[in-house]
Amino acid sequence: MLSNNQKYWKENIKYLTILLIAWAIVSFVIPVFFVESLNTIKIKGFKLGFWFAQQGSIISFLLIIIIYIYLINKLDKKYDVND
């Protein structure tokens, strides 16, 4: 049986893995493989493919950080982890 500390880190690693995969998809997969279809849409004069490659990956990374903070705070409370 796993201790609370091991359960905590197992769940933490699961969150990290999922969020890093999401970041990789937004940063690498969408801009590279879907650039032609994204470029048919424009936002403020810029093609959406350019926007995803430049701004979208940065904004999504910031959102992923915010989501990670929320999840870890919730996880800390669940396992009564104090800083």
PELINTA-V228786 format. One record per residue. N is the residue number from 0. RES is the residue in one letter. OMEGA is omega in radians with two decimals (none if undefined). NEAR is the number of other ideal C-beta (glycine too) atoms within 12 Angstrom. D_LAST is the distance of its C-alpha to the last C-alpha in Angstrom with 1 decimal. Layout:
N|RES|OMEGA|NEAR|D_LAST + N|RES|OMEGA|NEAR|D_LAST
This chain:
0|M|-3.11|5|25.1 + 1|L|3.05|11|21.7 + 2|S|3.11|10|18.7 + 3|N|3.13|16|15.8 + 4|N|3.13|13|13.8 + 5|Q|3.09|13|16.9 + 6|K|3.13|18|17.4 + 7|Y|-3.09|22|14.0 + 8|W|3.08|18|14.8 + 9|K|3.11|17|18.4 + 10|E|3.11|23|17.6 + 11|N|3.12|24|15.3 + 12|I|3.09|16|18.3 + 13|K|3.09|18|20.7 + 14|Y|3.14|25|19.2 + 15|L|-3.12|21|19.2 + 16|T|-3.13|15|22.8 + 17|I|-3.11|18|24.1 + 18|L|3.10|26|22.8 + 19|L|3.06|21|24.1 + 20|I|3.09|16|27.4 + 21|A|3.12|23|27.6 + 22|W|3.14|26|27.1 + 23|A|3.13|19|29.7 + 24|I|-3.12|22|32.2 + 25|V|-3.06|27|31.9 + 26|S|-3.01|23|32.0 + 27|F|-3.02|20|34.6 + 28|V|-3.09|20|36.4 + 29|I|-3.12|24|37.3 + 30|P|-3.06|28|38.5 + 31|V|-3.01|17|40.4 + 32|F|-3.10|14|42.1 + 33|F|-3.06|21|42.6 + 34|V|-3.11|21|43.5 + 35|E|-3.14|14|47.2 + 36|S|3.10|14|46.6 + 37|L|-3.10|23|43.8 + 38|N|3.08|18|46.1 + 39|T|3.13|12|48.6 + 40|I|3.13|18|46.2 + 41|K|3.05|13|45.7 + 42|I|-3.13|17|43.1 + 43|K|3.08|10|44.4 + 44|G|3.13|9|46.9 + 45|F|3.09|17|44.5 + 46|K|-3.06|23|44.8 + 47|L|3.07|24|41.9 + 48|G|3.08|25|41.6 + 49|F|-3.11|20|41.0 + 50|W|3.12|25|38.5 + 51|F|-3.10|30|36.5 + 52|A|-3.06|25|36.6 + 53|Q|-3.01|17|35.7 + 54|Q|-3.06|21|33.7 + 55|G|-3.13|29|32.8 + 56|S|3.12|26|30.7 + 57|I|-3.14|18|28.7 + 58|I|3.13|17|28.3 + 59|S|3.10|28|27.4 + 60|F|3.09|21|24.7 + 61|L|3.09|16|23.1 + 62|L|3.11|18|23.4 + 63|I|3.09|26|21.9 + 64|I|3.13|19|18.8 + 65|I|3.10|15|18.6 + 66|I|3.13|21|19.2 + 67|Y|3.11|24|16.5 + 68|I|3.13|16|13.9 + 69|Y|-3.11|16|15.4 + 70|L|-3.12|21|15.5 + 71|I|3.07|25|11.9 + 72|N|3.10|17|10.8 + 73|K|3.13|17|13.5 + 74|L|3.10|24|12.6 + 75|D|3.13|19|9.1 + 76|K|-3.12|13|11.1 + 77|K|-3.11|15|13.8 + 78|Y|3.10|21|12.2 + 79|D|3.11|12|9.9 + 80|V|3.14|18|6.7 + 81|N|3.10|6|3.8 + 82|D|none|6|0.0
